[in-house]
Amino acid sequence: MKKHKKSGLQAMQQKNGYLFVFPWIIGLLLFFFIPVFSSMWYSFCEVKIEPGKIITNFVGLSNFRWLLGKDPDFLDQLASSVTYMLYSFPMIIAFSLAIAVMLNKKFFGRSLLRALFFLPIVITASAVLPLLGGNEVQLPIFQNGGIMNTDALIDNLNIPGALRSFVGFLLNSTTKITYNSAVQILLFLGGLQNIPYSLYEVSKIEGANKWEEFWFITVPSLRHIITLVILYTMIDLFASSDNVVVQRSYDWITTQDYNKSSSSLWLYFVIVSAIIGIVYAVYNRLCIKKWE
């Protein structure tokens, strides 16, 4: 088949489009792909820094064997990172969905509440966070030794031992979970506003209550938004700057142990990708196929 020759206007628009994205492509190559491949290469090498050059000696999987077999901290830090994700992930999803449903209602002061919950996005993307030292604002009521001692509270409640760590984590991390839910709330709110109100009107005619509307209309209608929120939340938790594995890799960079830093991050990336893939596959099989 003969290809249709593009008109002068279409050719000019295509040329202008390539020129427009050309600086971005150059930046992607120089500041993303080259550092990524360099980091991958360093993970298989012994790296030495000398004046004016970087010397790499290929050692194969030795760096990874050292992390898994000889490093006394990597496996414990990996377990801590995964445990923190398993604790935080369901609470962030549930909290952000509940707040989004509430903010989607019409009530007095809704704009003020929306601004308060979206404030972490504004702070993170502005010059305010560096002025605060890069730390989230913590409420003293949730700090041990502050207005309320959470350890003493758990002891007085006689909570079973199996739930003590979870309840303690929930009390001590309330502020942080709220801070980390801003983007998720925004995504859920956008999805809620695209659900046709006629579905809820039909459900009322059929005699459905609010609980049934939530599980049979709201949640299935948000299935693709939930997928996006799940992926974003897991990546955000695993890649957070206060993650113990990521922090230790940064420490190795400051001491110029680039082979240890690169190998730990790439091993961490593979493990995290596997966990995210498993969670996504389970959600897709049990929920998405059921709702569609």
C-alpha positions as a printed Julia matrix, in Angstrom:
292×3 Matrix{Float64}:
   0.0     0.0    0.0
   1.2     3.47  -0.84
   1.83    5.78   2.07
  -0.12    9.01   1.92
   2.15   12.0    1.7
   1.6    14.36   4.58
   0.5    17.87   3.81
   2.8    20.8    4.43
   0.95   21.77   7.6
   1.04   18.23   9.04
   4.75   17.88   8.25
   5.48   21.22   9.89
   3.46   20.29  12.98
   5.27   16.95  13.25
   8.63   18.67  12.89
   7.73   21.22  15.53
   6.59   18.41  17.83
   9.95   16.65  17.53
  11.77   19.92  18.18
   9.59   20.54  21.22
  10.4    17.17  22.87
  14.04   17.06  21.72
  15.45   18.76  24.86
  13.43   16.34  27.01
  14.81   13.34  25.09
  18.38   14.62  25.52
  17.78   15.15  29.24
  16.26   11.66  29.56
  19.31   10.08  27.94
  21.9    12.09  29.88
  20.3    12.26  33.31
  18.27    9.03  33.46
  19.34    6.2   31.16
  23.09    6.74  31.45
  23.02    6.89  35.3
  20.69    3.86  35.44
  22.96    1.72  33.26
  26.03    2.98  35.13
  24.43    1.98  38.42
  23.58   -1.46  37.03
  27.19   -1.91  35.88
  28.54   -0.8   39.27
  26.44   -3.46  41.01
  28.49   -6.16  39.23
  31.84   -4.48  39.82
  34.26   -3.41  42.48
  34.36    0.36  42.13
  37.31    2.55  43.06
  37.38    6.32  42.83
  40.65    7.9   41.76
  41.39   11.51  40.77
  39.68   12.17  37.46
  38.41    8.64  36.83
  36.32    5.73  38.09
  37.93    2.28  37.99
  35.59   -0.73  37.75
  36.66   -4.34  38.2
  33.99   -6.87  37.17
  33.26   -9.3   40.04
  29.99  -10.84  38.86
  27.48  -11.61  41.61
  29.93  -11.16  44.48
  28.25   -7.96  45.71
  24.85   -9.65  45.82
  26.28  -12.72  47.6
  27.83  -10.43  50.19
  24.51   -8.67  50.79
  22.54  -11.91  51.2
  25.16  -13.98  53.0
  27.56  -11.74  54.91
  25.94   -8.36  55.46
  24.36   -8.51  58.95
  21.84   -5.72  58.28
  20.45   -6.04  54.74
  17.94   -8.85  55.33
  16.7    -7.27  58.58
  16.28   -3.9   56.88
  14.51   -5.55  53.95
  12.12   -7.3   56.35
  11.54   -4.0   58.16
  10.78   -2.24  54.87
   8.32   -4.92  53.73
   6.66   -5.02  57.17
   6.22   -1.24  57.16
   4.64   -1.45  53.71
   2.26   -4.23  54.78
   1.18   -2.18  57.79
   0.86    1.19  56.02
  -0.5     0.1   52.64
  -4.03   -1.04  53.64
  -4.46    1.85  56.08
  -3.49    4.45  53.47
  -5.86    2.93  50.89
  -8.79    2.7   53.33
  -8.16    6.14  54.85
  -7.77    7.94  51.53
 -10.9     6.31  50.07
 -12.98    7.17  53.16
 -11.78   10.79  53.15
 -12.38   11.1   49.4
 -15.96    9.83  49.79
 -16.51   12.35  52.57
 -14.99   15.26  50.62
 -17.15   14.38  47.61
 -20.29   15.17  49.61
 -21.8    18.65  49.76
 -21.48   20.2   53.22
 -20.43   23.45  54.83
 -16.65   23.87  55.01
 -15.88   21.29  52.3
 -13.43   23.6   50.52
 -11.48   24.18  53.74
 -11.22   20.44  54.45
 -10.09   19.75  50.88
  -7.38   22.38  51.24
  -6.2    20.83  54.52
  -5.92   17.33  53.08
  -4.23   18.58  49.9
  -1.77   20.71  51.89
   0.94   17.97  51.97
   1.08   18.06  48.15
   1.61   21.82  48.2
   4.26   21.61  50.95
   6.19   18.78  49.28
   6.27   20.54  45.9
   7.32   23.93  47.24
  10.08   25.66  49.16
   8.26   25.08  52.48
   9.56   21.56  53.12
  13.28   22.46  53.03
  12.56   25.23  55.54
  11.05   22.61  57.83
  14.2    20.52  57.53
  12.55   17.93  55.26
  10.52   16.45  58.13
   6.79   16.07  58.44
   5.12   18.0   61.22
   4.44   15.55  64.04
   1.6    15.84  66.52
   2.86   15.52  70.11
  -0.17   13.51  71.13
   1.15   10.56  69.14
   4.7    10.73  70.45
   5.85    8.56  73.34
   6.61   10.84  76.26
   4.4    13.6   74.8
   0.85   14.47  75.79
  -0.1    10.79  75.52
   2.19    7.81  76.04
   1.09    5.23  73.49
   2.91    2.35  75.18
   1.09    3.03  78.45
  -2.2     3.33  76.57
  -1.73   -0.07  74.92
  -0.85   -1.62  78.3
  -4.0    -0.21  79.9
  -6.2    -1.49  77.07
  -4.99   -5.07  77.58
  -4.56   -5.56  73.84
  -3.55   -9.13  72.86
   0.14   -9.57  72.16
  -0.47  -10.45  68.51
  -2.07   -7.02  67.93
   0.21   -4.86  70.08
   2.69   -4.04  67.33
  -0.06   -3.2   64.84
  -1.98   -0.96  67.27
   1.25    0.75  68.35
   2.2     1.36  64.73
  -1.28    2.76  64.02
  -1.14    5.21  66.93
   2.42    6.35  66.28
   1.98    6.68  62.5
  -1.38    8.45  62.3
   0.13   11.78  61.26
   2.46   10.17  58.73
  -0.31    8.08  57.18
  -2.44   11.22  56.81
   0.51   13.04  55.23
   1.14   10.17  52.77
  -2.53    9.97  51.67
  -2.84   13.35  49.92
  -2.21   12.14  46.35
  -4.43    9.09  46.87
  -7.29   11.28  48.11
  -6.94   13.47  45.03
  -7.04   10.44  42.69
 -10.05    8.9   44.43
 -11.89   12.23  44.45
 -11.37   12.61  40.7
 -12.71    9.09  40.16
 -15.75    9.68  42.38
 -16.73   12.77  40.44
 -16.86   10.72  37.22
 -19.37    8.16  38.57
 -22.82    8.87  37.03
 -25.25    9.96  39.74
 -28.01    8.08  37.89
 -26.54    4.81  39.21
 -27.19    5.92  42.77
 -30.71    7.08  41.87
 -31.51    3.66  40.4
 -30.09    1.93  43.49
 -32.34    4.03  45.74
 -35.35    3.03  43.68
 -34.31   -0.61  44.07
 -34.08   -0.14  47.85
 -30.29   -0.33  48.28
 -28.78    1.21  51.4
 -25.59    3.3   51.59
 -23.42    0.3   52.45
 -24.65   -1.62  49.39
 -24.2     1.47  47.19
 -20.59    1.75  48.34
 -19.64   -1.88  47.65
 -21.72   -2.46  44.51
 -21.44    0.94  42.78
 -18.67    3.11  44.24
 -15.88    0.55  44.62
 -16.43   -1.28  41.29
 -16.64    2.06  39.47
 -13.27    3.03  40.99
 -11.58   -0.26  40.03
  -9.07    1.34  37.65
  -8.4     4.26  40.02
  -7.8     1.72  42.8
  -5.24   -0.01  40.56
  -3.43    3.3   40.06
  -3.58    4.1   43.78
  -2.27    0.63  44.73
   0.73    0.93  42.42
   1.47    4.52  43.43
   1.18    3.79  47.16
   3.43    0.74  47.08
   6.1     2.5   45.02
   5.9     5.58  47.25
   6.33    3.51  50.42
   9.17    1.38  49.05
  11.04    4.36  47.54
  10.52    6.78  50.42
  13.65    8.64  51.53
  13.11    7.47  55.13
  13.03    3.83  54.06
  15.84    2.02  55.92
  17.18    0.25  52.8
  17.2     3.46  50.78
  18.77    5.4   53.64
  21.61    2.89  53.98
  22.25    3.03  50.25
  22.53    6.81  50.5
  25.0     6.38  53.35
  27.14    4.11  51.16
  27.13    6.77  48.44
  28.46    9.36  50.89
  31.34    6.99  51.73
  31.91    6.29  47.99
  30.96    2.59  48.29
  29.2     2.72  44.94
  29.28   -1.04  44.34
  27.51   -1.74  47.66
  25.0     1.04  47.12
  24.19   -0.02  43.55
  23.93   -3.73  44.31
  21.68   -3.14  47.34
  19.37   -0.84  45.39
  19.13   -3.16  42.39
  18.48   -6.2   44.58
  15.91   -4.17  46.48
  14.36   -3.1   43.15
  14.0    -6.71  41.98
  12.4    -7.82  45.27
  10.08   -4.81  45.38
   9.06   -5.34  41.74
   8.21   -8.97  42.52
   6.05   -7.95  45.51
   4.26   -5.26  43.5
   3.69   -7.74  40.66
   2.2   -10.33  43.03
  -0.12   -7.77  44.68
  -1.25   -6.46  41.3
  -1.85   -9.97  39.94
  -3.91  -10.96  42.99
  -5.96   -7.75  42.84
  -6.51   -8.15  39.09
  -7.62  -11.76  39.48
  -9.83  -11.4   42.55
 -11.3    -7.93  42.0
 -10.94   -6.5   38.49
 -12.23   -9.59  36.67
 -15.08   -9.89  39.16
 -16.21   -6.26  38.74
 -15.98   -6.09  34.95
